[in-house]
Amino acid sequence: MAFDNTITEQDLDREGQAFVSSFRNVDLEPDLAVDGLSDSLLARLLRLFKLA
C-alpha cells in the first residue's frame, strides 16, 4: 500500500484547517445503517414490535 499521497490535517493551509476544525464542533449522530440491512427480516421484525 502506498501512503505517500496521503494528506493529513497538518498538511492543509489555514483555510483547510479551519474547514476541518468546523466539523469537530458539530454533534451529528453517525449513520450506522448498512446498505441492504434496513429491509432485512430482523429489521422488519424490530419495526413491527417498535424496538427500533
DRENKOL-135327 format. One record per atom (N, C-alpha, C, O, CB): x, y negated, z; atom name. Coordinates in pm, whole numbers, plus 50000, padded with zeros to 5 digits. Each point is the difference from the previous one (the first is absolute). Glycine has a CB too. Example, Ala and Ser with C-alpha at 12.3 -4.5 7.8 and 13.67 -1.06 7.14 Angstrom:
2
+-------+-------+-------+-------+
:    xx :    yy :    zz : atomo :
+-------+-------+-------+-------+
: 51319 : 50569 : 50780 :     N :
: 49911 : 49881 : 50000 :    CA :
: 50090 : 49880 : 50000 :     C :
: 50104 : 50002 : 50066 :     O :
: 49707 : 50115 : 50059 :    CB :
: 50154 : 49778 : 49803 :     N :
: 50082 : 49881 : 50006 :    CA :
: 49923 : 49891 : 50073 :     C :
: 50051 : 49889 : 50017 :     O :
: 50067 : 50174 : 49768 :    CB :
+-------+-------+-------+-------+
This chain:
52
+-------+-------+-------+-------+
:    xx :    yy :    zz : atomo :
+-------+-------+-------+-------+
: 50084 : 50118 : 50000 :     N :
: 49916 : 49882 : 50000 :    CA :
: 50088 : 49876 : 50000 :     C :
: 50102 : 49992 : 50069 :     O :
: 49715 : 50132 : 50052 :    CB :
: 50141 : 49782 : 49801 :     N :
: 50076 : 49877 : 49991 :    CA :
: 49927 : 49888 : 50072 :     C :
: 49891 : 49959 : 49960 :     O :
: 50208 : 50116 : 49821 :    CB :
: 49962 : 49878 : 50324 :     N :
: 49941 : 49889 : 50076 :    CA :
: 50078 : 49871 : 49975 :     C :
: 49989 : 49905 : 50077 :     O :
: 49931 : 50257 : 50098 :    CB :
: 50157 : 49835 : 49719 :     N :
: 50081 : 49882 : 49970 :    CA :
: 49913 : 49881 : 49960 :     C :
: 50040 : 49885 : 50021 :     O :
: 50145 : 50265 : 49908 :    CB :
: 49698 : 49874 : 50015 :     N :
: 49913 : 49893 : 49954 :    CA :
: 49893 : 49963 : 50104 :     C :
: 49906 : 49927 : 49968 :     O :
: 50134 : 50149 : 49798 :    CB :
: 49974 : 49973 : 50355 :     N :
: 49903 : 49972 : 50104 :    CA :
: 50019 : 49858 : 50053 :     C :
: 50112 : 49957 : 50028 :     O :
: 49881 : 50287 : 50034 :    CB :
: 49896 : 49683 : 49950 :     N :
: 50004 : 49864 : 50052 :    CA :
: 49947 : 50003 : 50142 :     C :
: 49890 : 50050 : 50025 :     O :
: 50079 : 49849 : 49743 :    CB :
: 50108 : 50048 : 50324 :     N :
: 49955 : 49992 : 50138 :    CA :
: 49952 : 49859 : 50030 :     C :
: 50017 : 49909 : 49919 :     O :
: 50144 : 50273 : 50147 :    CB :
: 49779 : 49801 : 50050 :     N :
: 49949 : 49869 : 50038 :    CA :
: 50112 : 49897 : 50011 :     C :
: 49978 : 49882 : 49975 :     O :
: 49834 : 50231 : 50146 :    CB :
: 50307 : 49932 : 49917 :     N :
: 50113 : 49908 : 50014 :    CA :
: 50050 : 49951 : 49864 :     C :
: 50068 : 49898 : 49994 :     O :
: 49995 : 50217 : 50218 :    CB :
: 49906 : 49956 : 49681 :     N :
: 50044 : 49961 : 49866 :    CA :
: 49911 : 49894 : 49936 :     C :
: 50035 : 49945 : 49895 :     O :
: 50059 : 50282 : 50079 :    CB :
: 49793 : 49743 : 50087 :     N :
: 49907 : 49903 : 49942 :    CA :
: 50042 : 49857 : 50030 :     C :
: 50075 : 49974 : 50093 :     O :
: 49742 : 50194 : 49931 :    CB :
: 50133 : 49741 : 49894 :     N :
: 50024 : 49858 : 50027 :    CA :
: 49902 : 49954 : 50108 :     C :
: 49920 : 50080 : 50049 :     O :
: 50162 : 49881 : 49713 :    CB :
: 49924 : 49913 : 50274 :     N :
: 49916 : 49949 : 50110 :    CA :
: 49851 : 50014 : 49970 :     C :
: 49922 : 50034 : 50089 :     O :
: 50260 : 49806 : 49970 :    CB :
: 49778 : 50134 : 49819 :     N :
: 49858 : 50012 : 49963 :    CA :
: 49954 : 50145 : 50010 :     C :
: 49891 : 50028 : 50048 :     O :
: 50131 : 49772 : 49800 :    CB :
: 50060 : 50291 : 50107 :     N :
: 49967 : 50142 : 50007 :    CA :
: 49992 : 50048 : 50144 :     C :
: 49911 : 50078 : 50034 :     O :
: 50198 : 49956 : 49746 :    CB :
: 49982 : 49921 : 50304 :     N :
: 49997 : 50039 : 50141 :    CA :
: 49876 : 49944 : 50069 :     C :
: 49940 : 50067 : 50084 :     O :
: 50310 : 49940 : 49919 :    CB :
: 49710 : 49871 : 49962 :     N :
: 49879 : 49941 : 50058 :    CA :
: 49877 : 50078 : 49956 :     C :
: 49907 : 50020 : 50078 :     O :
: 50204 : 49754 : 49927 :    CB :
: 49887 : 50269 : 49869 :     N :
: 49889 : 50078 : 49949 :    CA :
: 49988 : 50134 : 50072 :     C :
: 49891 : 50041 : 50038 :     O :
: 50136 : 49848 : 49740 :    CB :
: 50085 : 50178 : 50242 :     N :
: 50000 : 50129 : 50068 :    CA :
: 49962 : 49983 : 50147 :     C :
: 49925 : 50081 : 50054 :     O :
: 50251 : 50004 : 49788 :    CB :
: 49874 : 49811 : 50221 :     N :
: 49969 : 49981 : 50142 :    CA :
: 49853 : 49964 : 50021 :     C :
: 49947 : 50021 : 50109 :     O :
: 50288 : 49905 : 49929 :    CB :
: 49698 : 50020 : 49860 :     N :
: 49857 : 49970 : 50015 :    CA :
: 49917 : 50127 : 50014 :     C :
: 49892 : 49996 : 50058 :     O :
: 50141 : 49796 : 49808 :    CB :
: 50016 : 50320 : 50084 :     N :
: 49928 : 50127 : 50014 :    CA :
: 50006 : 50053 : 50143 :     C :
: 49912 : 50075 : 50042 :     O :
: 50138 : 49975 : 49720 :    CB :
: 50052 : 49914 : 50311 :     N :
: 50015 : 50050 : 50136 :    CA :
: 49895 : 49944 : 50095 :     C :
: 49966 : 50063 : 50100 :     O :
: 50278 : 49961 : 49858 :    CB :
: 49704 : 49859 : 50012 :     N :
: 49905 : 49934 : 50088 :    CA :
: 49856 : 50042 : 49974 :     C :
: 49909 : 49956 : 50071 :     O :
: 50247 : 49853 : 49939 :    CB :
: 49820 : 50275 : 49891 :     N :
: 49866 : 50043 : 49965 :    CA :
: 49973 : 50135 : 50066 :     C :
: 50079 : 50094 : 49985 :     O :
: 49929 : 49779 : 49795 :    CB :
: 49881 : 50136 : 50293 :     N :
: 49963 : 50126 : 50064 :    CA :
: 49901 : 50074 : 49913 :     C :
: 49878 : 49985 : 50016 :     O :
: 50163 : 49915 : 50212 :    CB :
: 50008 : 50178 : 49681 :     N :
: 49916 : 50080 : 49913 :    CA :
: 50006 : 50146 : 50043 :     C :
: 50105 : 50051 : 50038 :     O :
: 49931 : 49788 : 49771 :    CB :
: 49851 : 50227 : 50184 :     N :
: 50000 : 50143 : 50029 :    CA :
: 50056 : 50072 : 49878 :     C :
: 49962 : 49968 : 49887 :     O :
: 49838 : 50011 : 50271 :    CB :
: 50287 : 50116 : 49863 :     N :
: 50056 : 50072 : 49885 :    CA :
: 49892 : 50085 : 49933 :     C :
: 49912 : 50054 : 50066 :     O :
: 50314 : 49949 : 50044 :    CB :
: 49783 : 50007 : 49759 :     N :
: 49908 : 50083 : 49924 :    CA :
: 50053 : 50142 : 50001 :     C :
: 50095 : 50032 : 49929 :     O :
: 49835 : 49772 : 49923 :    CB :
: 50010 : 50280 : 50228 :     N :
: 50047 : 50138 : 50015 :    CA :
: 49923 : 50098 : 49913 :     C :
: 50020 : 50121 : 50012 :     O :
: 50048 : 49823 : 50219 :    CB :
: 49845 : 50006 : 49684 :     N :
: 49921 : 50087 : 49914 :    CA :
: 50089 : 50064 : 49894 :     C :
: 50085 : 49935 : 49941 :     O :
: 49712 : 49923 : 50099 :    CB :
: 50181 : 50269 : 49939 :     N :
: 50073 : 50074 : 49899 :    CA :
: 49905 : 50022 : 49883 :     C :
: 49885 : 50039 : 50020 :     O :
: 50266 : 50076 : 50152 :    CB :
: 49897 : 49859 : 49707 :     N :
: 49914 : 50015 : 49883 :    CA :
: 49943 : 50141 : 49993 :     C :
: 50073 : 50099 : 50011 :     O :
: 50063 : 49728 : 49867 :    CB :
: 49733 : 50181 : 50105 :     N :
: 49935 : 50129 : 49985 :    CA :
: 49946 : 50057 : 50129 :     C :
: 49908 : 50081 : 49997 :     O :
: 50240 : 49958 : 49814 :    CB :
: 49908 : 49921 : 50304 :     N :
: 49955 : 50058 : 50126 :    CA :
: 49876 : 49931 : 50055 :     C :
: 49933 : 50054 : 50088 :     O :
: 50301 : 50009 : 49959 :    CB :
: 49734 : 49819 : 49902 :     N :
: 49883 : 49930 : 50051 :    CA :
: 49871 : 50070 : 49958 :     C :
: 49895 : 49979 : 50061 :     O :
: 50233 : 49807 : 49931 :    CB :
: 49879 : 50298 : 49906 :     N :
: 49884 : 50076 : 49955 :    CA :
: 50013 : 50148 : 50032 :     C :
: 49929 : 50082 : 49941 :     O :
: 50037 : 49751 : 49879 :    CB :
: 50123 : 50203 : 50271 :     N :
: 50019 : 50140 : 50034 :    CA :
: 49884 : 50049 : 50087 :     C :
: 49921 : 49920 : 50050 :     O :
: 50328 : 50052 : 49936 :    CB :
: 49741 : 50156 : 50030 :     N :
: 49893 : 50060 : 50079 :    CA :
: 50008 : 49954 : 50145 :     C :
: 49898 : 49969 : 50060 :     O :
: 50101 : 50229 : 49788 :    CB :
: 50120 : 49797 : 50208 :     N :
: 50017 : 49957 : 50139 :    CA :
: 49958 : 49853 : 50016 :     C :
: 49934 : 49966 : 50098 :     O :
: 50253 : 50199 : 49931 :    CB :
: 49850 : 49750 : 49878 :     N :
: 49964 : 49859 : 50008 :    CA :
: 49848 : 49984 : 49991 :     C :
: 49943 : 49916 : 50070 :     O :
: 50278 : 50020 : 49827 :    CB :
: 49716 : 50142 : 50018 :     N :
: 49854 : 49992 : 49989 :    CA :
: 49932 : 50047 : 50128 :     C :
: 49900 : 49942 : 50043 :     O :
: 50119 : 50095 : 49711 :    CB :
: 50034 : 50068 : 50306 :     N :
: 49942 : 50048 : 50126 :    CA :
: 50017 : 49898 : 50112 :     C :
: 49909 : 49979 : 50080 :     O :
: 50138 : 50256 : 49849 :    CB :
: 50068 : 49702 : 50078 :     N :
: 50023 : 49897 : 50102 :    CA :
: 49906 : 49882 : 49981 :     C :
: 49948 : 49946 : 50097 :     O :
: 50292 : 50124 : 49918 :    CB :
: 49738 : 49889 : 49860 :     N :
: 49906 : 49892 : 49972 :    CA :
: 49857 : 50042 : 50033 :     C :
: 49920 : 49918 : 50045 :     O :
: 50232 : 49997 : 49776 :    CB :
: 49815 : 50212 : 50158 :     N :
: 49867 : 50050 : 50030 :    CA :
: 49970 : 49988 : 50148 :     C :
: 49890 : 49964 : 50040 :     O :
: 50126 : 50193 : 49766 :    CB :
: 50083 : 49875 : 50276 :     N :
: 49983 : 49995 : 50144 :    CA :
: 50048 : 49869 : 50062 :     C :
: 50013 : 49988 : 50121 :     O :
: 50011 : 50259 : 49880 :    CB :
: 50002 : 49653 : 49912 :     N :
: 50040 : 49865 : 50043 :    CA :
: 50126 : 50000 : 50088 :     C :
: 50010 : 49921 : 50094 :     O :
: 49749 : 50015 : 49894 :    CB :
: 50335 : 50153 : 49980 :     N :
: 50125 : 50006 : 50076 :    CA :
: 50111 : 49920 : 49933 :     C :
: 50105 : 49976 : 50059 :     O :
: 49828 : 50247 : 50025 :    CB :
: 50044 : 49737 : 49793 :     N :
: 50105 : 49924 : 49931 :    CA :
: 49941 : 49878 : 49936 :     C :
: 50072 : 49923 : 49937 :     O :
: 50056 : 50283 : 50021 :    CB :
+-------+-------+-------+-------+
